[in-house]
Amino acid sequence: MKLQWLLLIGLVFAVIIAVFAVVNVDEVPVNYVFGESEWPLILVILASALLGFLLSGVLAIMRNYQMQRKIKALQKEMAVKETLIATQQNEIGEYQKAGVVPDAQIVTSEERTKEEI
């Protein structure tokens, strides 16, 4: 449903730009850094709209790529933690079968970093 609204808004925006461009067909000077030329205003408007669309599309693709990389990294981290949880649950099950009650241990982040070093 959201995609349909986006397409509808994009279509309305494109029609508005097209009507605005067709109404403005006069020649206008376009100043470049290295020179100047006369272009029909319709081309200037359409080229500006196209460049804006392309720029926003490229930025959206880059953002999407970054988010996909972040999702993959988080999925890997989640898989590692799920494996750790499963291992710990198996250890708890073995302790319970053997009737051993291990001492409760509280591991803080400081102790964990000391053990990892």
DSSP file (Angstrom, degrees, kcal/mol; ACC not computed):
  #  RESIDUE AA STRUCTURE BP1 BP2  ACC     N-H-->O    O-->H-N    N-H-->O    O-->H-N    TCO  KAPPA ALPHA  PHI   PSI    X-CA   Y-CA   Z-CA
    1    1 A M     >        0   0    0      0, 0.0     4,-1.9     0, 0.0     5,-0.2   0.000 360.0 360.0 360.0 -40.1    0.0    0.0    0.0
    2    2 A K  H  >  +     0   0    0      1,-0.2     4,-2.3     2,-0.2     5,-0.2   0.900 360.0  53.3 -64.1 -39.8    2.8    2.4    0.8
    3    3 A L  H  > S+     0   0    0      1,-0.2     4,-2.5     2,-0.2    -1,-0.2   0.878 106.1  53.5 -62.9 -38.0    4.5    1.7   -2.5
    4    4 A Q  H  > S+     0   0    0      2,-0.2     4,-2.4     1,-0.2    -1,-0.2   0.906 109.3  48.0 -64.1 -41.4    1.2    2.6   -4.3
    5    5 A W  H  X S+     0   0    0     -4,-1.9     4,-2.7     2,-0.2     5,-0.2   0.904 111.2  50.6 -65.6 -40.2    1.1    5.9   -2.5
    6    6 A L  H  X S+     0   0    0     -4,-2.3     4,-2.5     2,-0.2    -2,-0.2   0.914 111.5  47.9 -63.9 -41.8    4.7    6.6   -3.4
    7    7 A L  H  X S+     0   0    0     -4,-2.5     4,-2.4     2,-0.2    -2,-0.2   0.906 112.2  49.6 -64.0 -41.4    4.1    5.8   -7.0
    8    8 A L  H  X S+     0   0    0     -4,-2.4     4,-2.4     2,-0.2    -2,-0.2   0.919 112.5  46.6 -63.8 -44.4    1.0    8.0   -7.1
    9    9 A I  H  X S+     0   0    0     -4,-2.7     4,-2.6     1,-0.2    -2,-0.2   0.910 112.8  50.5 -64.6 -41.6    2.8   10.9   -5.5
   10   10 A G  H  X S+     0   0    0     -4,-2.5     4,-2.4    -5,-0.2    -2,-0.2   0.895 110.4  49.5 -62.6 -40.0    5.7   10.5   -7.9
   11   11 A L  H  X S+     0   0    0     -4,-2.4     4,-2.3     2,-0.2    -2,-0.2   0.919 111.7  48.1 -65.1 -44.1    3.4   10.5  -10.8
   12   12 A V  H  X S+     0   0    0     -4,-2.4     4,-2.4     1,-0.2    -2,-0.2   0.917 112.4  49.4 -62.0 -43.0    1.6   13.6   -9.6
   13   13 A F  H  X S+     0   0    0     -4,-2.6     4,-2.4     1,-0.2    -2,-0.2   0.906 110.6  50.4 -62.8 -41.8    5.0   15.3   -9.1
   14   14 A A  H  X S+     0   0    0     -4,-2.4     4,-2.5     2,-0.2    -2,-0.2   0.893 110.4  49.4 -64.3 -40.2    6.1   14.2  -12.6
   15   15 A V  H  X S+     0   0    0     -4,-2.3     4,-2.8     2,-0.2     5,-0.2   0.913 110.4  50.6 -65.7 -42.2    3.0   15.7  -14.2
   16   16 A I  H  X S+     0   0    0     -4,-2.4     4,-2.5     1,-0.2    -2,-0.2   0.925 112.4  46.6 -61.1 -44.6    3.4   18.9  -12.3
   17   17 A I  H  X S+     0   0    0     -4,-2.4     4,-2.5     2,-0.2    -2,-0.2   0.917 112.7  50.1 -63.5 -42.8    7.0   19.2  -13.5
   18   18 A A  H  X S+     0   0    0     -4,-2.5     4,-2.5     2,-0.2    -2,-0.2   0.924 112.8  45.8 -63.4 -45.0    6.0   18.3  -17.1
   19   19 A V  H  X S+     0   0    0     -4,-2.8     4,-2.0     1,-0.2    -1,-0.2   0.928 114.1  49.0 -63.8 -44.4    3.2   21.0  -17.1
   20   20 A F  H  X S+     0   0    0     -4,-2.5     4,-1.2    -5,-0.2    -2,-0.2   0.889 112.9  48.2 -61.7 -39.1    5.5   23.6  -15.6
   21   21 A A  H  < S+     0   0    0     -4,-2.5    -2,-0.2     1,-0.2    -1,-0.2   0.897 109.7  51.0 -69.8 -40.6    8.2   22.8  -18.1
   22   22 A V  H  < S+     0   0    0     -4,-2.5    -1,-0.2     1,-0.2    -2,-0.2   0.858 108.4  52.5 -66.6 -34.9    5.9   22.9  -21.1
   23   23 A V  H  < S+     0   0    0     -4,-2.0     2,-0.9     1,-0.2    -1,-0.2   0.830 106.3  57.8 -68.6 -30.9    4.6   26.3  -20.1
   24   24 A N     <  +     0   0    0     -4,-1.2    -1,-0.2    -5,-0.2    21,-0.2  -0.738  59.4 139.6-105.0  84.8    8.1   27.7  -19.8
   25   25 A V        +     0   0    0     -2,-0.9    -1,-0.2    16,-0.2    18,-0.1   0.355  31.6 121.0-106.8   4.3    9.7   27.1  -23.3
   26   26 A D  S    S-     0   0    0     14,-0.2    15,-2.8    -3,-0.1     2,-0.3  -0.274  71.0-102.8 -68.1 154.4   11.6   30.4  -23.6
   27   27 A E  E     -A   40   0A   0     13,-0.2    -1,-0.1    14,-0.1    -2,-0.1  -0.610  42.8-174.5 -75.6 134.8   15.3   30.5  -24.1
   28   28 A V  E     -A   39   0A   0     11,-3.1    11,-2.7    -2,-0.3     2,-0.3  -0.967  28.1-109.4-130.6 148.2   17.3   31.3  -21.0
   29   29 A P  E     -A   38   0A   0      0, 0.0     2,-0.5     0, 0.0     9,-0.2  -0.609  27.6-158.0 -77.0 135.4   21.0   31.9  -20.4
   30   30 A V  E     -A   37   0A   0      7,-3.6     7,-2.0    -2,-0.3     2,-0.6  -0.965   7.3-150.1-114.7 117.9   22.7   29.1  -18.5
   31   31 A N  E     -A   36   0A   0     -2,-0.5     5,-0.2     5,-0.2     2,-0.2  -0.780  14.7-174.8 -93.5 121.8   25.9   30.1  -16.8
   32   32 A Y        -     0   0    0      3,-3.7     3,-0.2    -2,-0.6     0, 0.0  -0.546  41.0-106.4 -99.5 173.2   28.6   27.4  -16.3
   33   33 A V  S    S+     0   0    0      1,-0.2    -1,-0.1    -2,-0.2     3,-0.1   0.874 122.1  33.0 -65.9 -36.2   31.8   27.9  -14.5
   34   34 A F  S    S-     0   0    0      1,-0.1     2,-0.3    -3,-0.0    -1,-0.2   0.349 130.8 -22.6-105.3   5.0   33.7   28.0  -17.8
   35   35 A G        -     0   0    0     -3,-0.2    -3,-3.7     2,-0.0     2,-0.3  -0.990  57.5-104.3 175.6-170.8   31.1   29.6  -20.1
   36   36 A E  E     +A   31   0A   0     -2,-0.3     2,-0.3    -5,-0.2    -5,-0.2  -0.994  27.5 173.3-143.8 145.6   27.5   30.5  -20.9
   37   37 A S  E     -A   30   0A   0     -7,-2.0    -7,-3.6    -2,-0.3     2,-0.5  -0.964  32.4-110.3-148.0 165.3   24.9   29.2  -23.3
   38   38 A E  E     +A   29   0A   0     -2,-0.3   -11,-0.1    -9,-0.2    -2,-0.0  -0.866  39.1 170.7-100.2 127.2   21.3   29.6  -24.3
   39   39 A W  E     -A   28   0A   0    -11,-2.7   -11,-3.1    -2,-0.5     2,-0.2  -0.968  40.5-100.9-132.2 148.8   19.0   26.7  -23.5
   40   40 A P  E >>  -A   27   0A   0      0, 0.0     4,-1.6     0, 0.0     3,-0.8  -0.498  31.6-128.3 -65.5 138.8   15.2   26.3  -23.6
   41   41 A L  H 3> S+     0   0    0    -15,-2.8     4,-2.7     1,-0.3     5,-0.2   0.809 106.5  64.7 -61.1 -30.3   13.9   26.5  -20.1
   42   42 A I  H 3> S+     0   0    0      1,-0.2     4,-2.4     2,-0.2    -1,-0.3   0.901 104.4  45.7 -59.6 -40.9   12.0   23.3  -20.6
   43   43 A L  H <> S+     0   0    0     -3,-0.8     4,-2.7     2,-0.2     5,-0.2   0.883 111.4  51.6 -70.2 -38.0   15.3   21.4  -20.9
   44   44 A V  H  X S+     0   0    0     -4,-1.6     4,-2.2     2,-0.2    -2,-0.2   0.925 112.9  45.5 -63.5 -43.8   16.8   23.2  -17.9
   45   45 A I  H  X S+     0   0    0     -4,-2.7     4,-2.4     2,-0.2    -2,-0.2   0.941 116.2  44.5 -65.2 -47.9   13.8   22.2  -15.8
   46   46 A L  H  X S+     0   0    0     -4,-2.4     4,-2.5    -5,-0.2    -2,-0.2   0.892 113.9  49.8 -66.5 -39.0   13.7   18.6  -16.9
   47   47 A A  H  X S+     0   0    0     -4,-2.7     4,-2.6     2,-0.2    -1,-0.2   0.899 111.4  49.6 -65.7 -39.4   17.5   18.2  -16.6
   48   48 A S  H  X S+     0   0    0     -4,-2.2     4,-2.3    -5,-0.2    -2,-0.2   0.916 112.1  47.6 -64.8 -43.0   17.4   19.6  -13.1
   49   49 A A  H  X S+     0   0    0     -4,-2.4     4,-2.3     2,-0.2    -2,-0.2   0.909 112.9  49.2 -64.2 -41.5   14.5   17.3  -12.1
   50   50 A L  H  X S+     0   0    0     -4,-2.5     4,-2.7     2,-0.2    -2,-0.2   0.919 111.2  48.7 -64.8 -44.0   16.3   14.3  -13.6
   51   51 A L  H  X S+     0   0    0     -4,-2.6     4,-2.6     1,-0.2    -1,-0.2   0.892 111.4  50.3 -63.8 -38.9   19.6   15.2  -11.8
   52   52 A G  H  X S+     0   0    0     -4,-2.3     4,-2.3     2,-0.2    -1,-0.2   0.905 111.6  48.4 -63.7 -41.3   17.7   15.6   -8.5
   53   53 A F  H  X S+     0   0    0     -4,-2.3     4,-2.3     2,-0.2    -2,-0.2   0.926 113.0  47.5 -63.4 -45.8   16.0   12.2   -9.0
   54   54 A L  H  X S+     0   0    0     -4,-2.7     4,-2.5     2,-0.2    -2,-0.2   0.912 112.0  49.6 -64.2 -42.4   19.3   10.5   -9.9
   55   55 A L  H  X S+     0   0    0     -4,-2.6     4,-2.2     1,-0.2    -1,-0.2   0.931 113.1  45.4 -63.1 -46.0   21.1   12.0   -6.9
   56   56 A S  H  X S+     0   0    0     -4,-2.3     4,-2.2     1,-0.2    -1,-0.2   0.865 112.6  52.7 -67.2 -33.2   18.4   11.0   -4.4
   57   57 A G  H  X S+     0   0    0     -4,-2.3     4,-2.3     2,-0.2    -2,-0.2   0.914 109.4  48.0 -65.7 -43.1   18.3    7.5   -6.0
   58   58 A V  H  X S+     0   0    0     -4,-2.5     4,-2.4     2,-0.2    -2,-0.2   0.911 112.5  48.9 -64.5 -42.2   22.1    7.1   -5.6
   59   59 A L  H  X S+     0   0    0     -4,-2.2     4,-2.3     1,-0.2    -1,-0.2   0.895 111.0  50.2 -64.9 -38.8   21.9    8.2   -2.0
   60   60 A A  H  X S+     0   0    0     -4,-2.2     4,-2.4     2,-0.2    -2,-0.2   0.897 110.6  49.6 -65.7 -39.7   19.0    5.9   -1.3
   61   61 A I  H  X S+     0   0    0     -4,-2.3     4,-2.4     2,-0.2    -2,-0.2   0.908 110.9  49.7 -65.2 -42.1   20.9    2.9   -2.8
   62   62 A M  H  X S+     0   0    0     -4,-2.4     4,-2.3     2,-0.2    -2,-0.2   0.921 112.0  47.9 -62.5 -43.5   24.0    3.7   -0.7
   63   63 A R  H  X S+     0   0    0     -4,-2.3     4,-2.4     1,-0.2    -2,-0.2   0.907 111.3  50.9 -63.9 -41.5   21.9    3.9    2.4
   64   64 A N  H  X S+     0   0    0     -4,-2.4     4,-2.3     2,-0.2    -1,-0.2   0.904 109.4  50.7 -62.9 -41.6   20.2    0.6    1.6
   65   65 A Y  H  X S+     0   0    0     -4,-2.4     4,-2.2     2,-0.2    -2,-0.2   0.914 110.5  49.2 -62.1 -43.9   23.6   -1.0    1.0
   66   66 A Q  H  X S+     0   0    0     -4,-2.3     4,-2.2     1,-0.2    -2,-0.2   0.906 111.2  49.4 -62.9 -41.6   24.9    0.2    4.4
   67   67 A M  H  X S+     0   0    0     -4,-2.4     4,-2.5     2,-0.2    -1,-0.2   0.887 109.0  52.5 -65.9 -38.5   21.8   -1.1    6.1
   68   68 A Q  H  X S+     0   0    0     -4,-2.3     4,-2.3     2,-0.2    -1,-0.2   0.911 109.7  48.9 -63.7 -41.9   22.1   -4.5    4.4
   69   69 A R  H  X S+     0   0    0     -4,-2.2     4,-2.2     2,-0.2    -2,-0.2   0.912 112.1  48.8 -62.4 -42.1   25.7   -4.8    5.6
   70   70 A K  H  X S+     0   0    0     -4,-2.2     4,-2.3     1,-0.2    -2,-0.2   0.895 109.9  51.7 -65.4 -39.8   24.7   -3.8    9.2
   71   71 A I  H  X S+     0   0    0     -4,-2.5     4,-2.4     2,-0.2    -2,-0.2   0.919 109.6  49.6 -62.3 -44.3   21.8   -6.4    9.1
   72   72 A K  H  X S+     0   0    0     -4,-2.3     4,-2.2     1,-0.2    -2,-0.2   0.909 111.0  49.5 -62.3 -42.1   24.3   -9.1    8.0
   73   73 A A  H  X S+     0   0    0     -4,-2.2     4,-2.2     1,-0.2    -1,-0.2   0.910 112.4  47.4 -64.3 -41.4   26.7   -8.2   10.8
   74   74 A L  H  X S+     0   0    0     -4,-2.3     4,-2.5     2,-0.2    -1,-0.2   0.862 109.6  53.3 -69.1 -34.5   23.9   -8.3   13.4
   75   75 A Q  H  X S+     0   0    0     -4,-2.4     4,-2.3     2,-0.2    -1,-0.2   0.900 109.3  49.0 -65.9 -39.8   22.6  -11.6   12.1
   76   76 A K  H  X S+     0   0    0     -4,-2.2     4,-2.1     2,-0.2    -2,-0.2   0.930 111.9  48.6 -62.9 -44.4   26.1  -13.1   12.5
   77   77 A E  H  X S+     0   0    0     -4,-2.2     4,-2.2     1,-0.2    -2,-0.2   0.899 111.0  50.6 -62.3 -40.8   26.3  -11.7   16.0
   78   78 A M  H  X S+     0   0    0     -4,-2.5     4,-2.5     1,-0.2    -1,-0.2   0.894 108.3  52.1 -64.4 -40.0   22.9  -13.1   16.8
   79   79 A A  H  X S+     0   0    0     -4,-2.3     4,-2.1     2,-0.2    -2,-0.2   0.905 109.6  49.7 -63.5 -40.9   23.9  -16.6   15.5
   80   80 A V  H  X S+     0   0    0     -4,-2.1     4,-2.1     1,-0.2    -2,-0.2   0.921 112.9  46.5 -63.0 -43.8   27.0  -16.6   17.7
   81   81 A K  H  X S+     0   0    0     -4,-2.2     4,-2.4     2,-0.2    -2,-0.2   0.867 110.1  53.0 -69.5 -35.5   25.0  -15.6   20.8
   82   82 A E  H  X S+     0   0    0     -4,-2.5     4,-2.5     2,-0.2    -1,-0.2   0.893 109.2  50.3 -64.8 -37.8   22.3  -18.2   20.0
   83   83 A T  H  X S+     0   0    0     -4,-2.1     4,-2.4     2,-0.2    -2,-0.2   0.914 110.5  49.6 -64.4 -42.6   25.0  -20.9   19.8
   84   84 A L  H  X S+     0   0    0     -4,-2.1     4,-2.4     2,-0.2    -2,-0.2   0.905 110.9  49.5 -62.2 -42.3   26.4  -19.7   23.1
   85   85 A I  H  X S+     0   0    0     -4,-2.4     4,-2.5     2,-0.2    -2,-0.2   0.923 110.6  49.8 -63.5 -44.1   22.9  -19.8   24.7
   86   86 A A  H  X S+     0   0    0     -4,-2.5     4,-2.2     2,-0.2    -2,-0.2   0.907 111.0  49.9 -61.7 -41.5   22.3  -23.3   23.4
   87   87 A T  H  X S+     0   0    0     -4,-2.4     4,-2.2     1,-0.2    -1,-0.2   0.924 112.0  47.5 -62.2 -44.5   25.7  -24.5   24.7
   88   88 A Q  H  X S+     0   0    0     -4,-2.4     4,-2.3     1,-0.2    -2,-0.2   0.875 110.1  52.3 -66.4 -36.4   25.0  -23.0   28.1
   89   89 A Q  H  X S+     0   0    0     -4,-2.5     4,-2.4     2,-0.2    -1,-0.2   0.893 109.0  50.6 -66.3 -37.8   21.5  -24.6   28.2
   90   90 A N  H  X S+     0   0    0     -4,-2.2     4,-2.3     2,-0.2    -2,-0.2   0.912 109.9  50.1 -63.9 -41.6   23.1  -28.0   27.4
   91   91 A E  H  X S+     0   0    0     -4,-2.2     4,-2.3     2,-0.2    -2,-0.2   0.905 110.3  49.9 -62.5 -41.6   25.6  -27.5   30.2
   92   92 A I  H  X S+     0   0    0     -4,-2.3     4,-2.5     1,-0.2    -1,-0.2   0.918 109.7  51.6 -63.3 -42.4   22.7  -26.7   32.6
   93   93 A G  H  X S+     0   0    0     -4,-2.4     4,-2.1     1,-0.2    -2,-0.2   0.900 109.7  49.3 -61.0 -40.9   20.8  -29.8   31.5
   94   94 A E  H  X S+     0   0    0     -4,-2.3     4,-2.1     2,-0.2     6,-0.2   0.894 110.3  50.8 -65.6 -40.3   23.9  -31.9   32.1
   95   95 A Y  H  X>S+     0   0    0     -4,-2.3     5,-1.9     1,-0.2     4,-0.9   0.917 110.6  49.4 -61.9 -42.7   24.3  -30.4   35.6
   96   96 A Q  H  <5S+     0   0    0     -4,-2.5     3,-0.4     1,-0.2    -2,-0.2   0.885 110.1  50.5 -66.7 -37.6   20.7  -31.1   36.4
   97   97 A K  H  <5S+     0   0    0     -4,-2.1    -1,-0.2     1,-0.2    -2,-0.2   0.891 112.9  46.5 -64.9 -38.6   21.0  -34.7   35.2
   98   98 A A  H  <5S-     0   0    0     -4,-2.1    -1,-0.2    -5,-0.2    -2,-0.2   0.604 110.9-123.2 -79.7 -11.0   24.0  -35.2   37.4
   99   99 A G  T  <5 +     0   0    0     -4,-0.9     2,-0.4    -3,-0.4    -3,-0.2   0.661  61.9 144.9  77.7  15.6   22.3  -33.6   40.4
  100  100 A V      < -     0   0    0     -5,-1.9    -1,-0.3    -6,-0.2    -2,-0.1  -0.729  38.4-156.3 -90.4 133.8   25.1  -31.0   40.7
  101  101 A V        -     0   0    0     -2,-0.4     3,-0.1    -3,-0.1     2,-0.0  -0.904  16.2-148.9-108.8 104.5   24.1  -27.5   41.7
  102  102 A P        -     0   0    0      0, 0.0     2,-0.1     0, 0.0     3,-0.0  -0.352  25.9 -97.6 -71.9 154.0   26.8  -25.1   40.5
  103  103 A D        -     0   0    0      1,-0.1     2,-0.3    -2,-0.0     0, 0.0  -0.446  43.7-106.6 -67.3 140.6   27.6  -22.0   42.5
  104  104 A A        -     0   0    0     -2,-0.1     2,-0.4    -3,-0.1    -1,-0.1  -0.512  39.5-165.4 -69.7 132.7   25.8  -18.9   41.1
  105  105 A Q        -     0   0    0     -2,-0.3     2,-0.6    -3,-0.0    -1,-0.0  -0.973  12.6-157.6-124.2 135.7   28.2  -16.6   39.3
  106  106 A I        -     0   0    0     -2,-0.4     2,-0.6     2,-0.0    -2,-0.0  -0.956  11.7-161.6-111.6 119.0   27.6  -13.1   38.4
  107  107 A V        -     0   0    0     -2,-0.6     2,-0.2     4,-0.0    -2,-0.0  -0.886   5.3-163.3-104.6 120.5   29.8  -12.0   35.5
  108  108 A T     >  -     0   0    0     -2,-0.6     4,-2.2     1,-0.1     5,-0.2  -0.515  35.3-106.3 -93.7 168.8   30.2   -8.2   35.1
  109  109 A S  H  > S+     0   0    0      1,-0.2     4,-1.9     2,-0.2     5,-0.1   0.828 120.2  55.2 -65.2 -30.4   31.5   -6.6   32.0
  110  110 A E  H  > S+     0   0    0      2,-0.2     4,-1.7     1,-0.2    -1,-0.2   0.916 109.2  46.1 -68.2 -42.4   34.8   -5.8   33.8
  111  111 A E  H  > S+     0   0    0      1,-0.2     4,-2.3     2,-0.2    -2,-0.2   0.887 110.5  54.2 -66.3 -37.9   35.4   -9.4   34.7
  112  112 A R  H  X S+     0   0    0     -4,-2.2     4,-2.1     1,-0.2    -1,-0.2   0.900 108.2  48.3 -63.7 -41.8   34.5  -10.6   31.2
  113  113 A T  H  X S+     0   0    0     -4,-1.9     4,-1.3     1,-0.2    -1,-0.2   0.861 111.0  51.3 -69.1 -33.4   37.1   -8.2   29.6
  114  114 A K  H  < S+     0   0    0     -4,-1.7    -2,-0.2     1,-0.2    -1,-0.2   0.899 111.4  47.7 -68.0 -39.1   39.7   -9.4   32.1
  115  115 A E  H  < S+     0   0    0     -4,-2.3    -2,-0.2     1,-0.2    -1,-0.2   0.868 109.8  52.5 -69.1 -36.0   39.0  -13.1   31.2
  116  116 A E  H  <        0   0    0     -4,-2.1    -1,-0.2     1,-0.3    -2,-0.2   0.792 360.0 360.0 -70.9 -27.0   39.1  -12.4   27.5
  117  117 A I     <        0   0    0     -4,-1.3    -1,-0.3    -5,-0.2    -2,-0.2   0.469 360.0 360.0 -80.0 360.0   42.5  -10.8   27.8
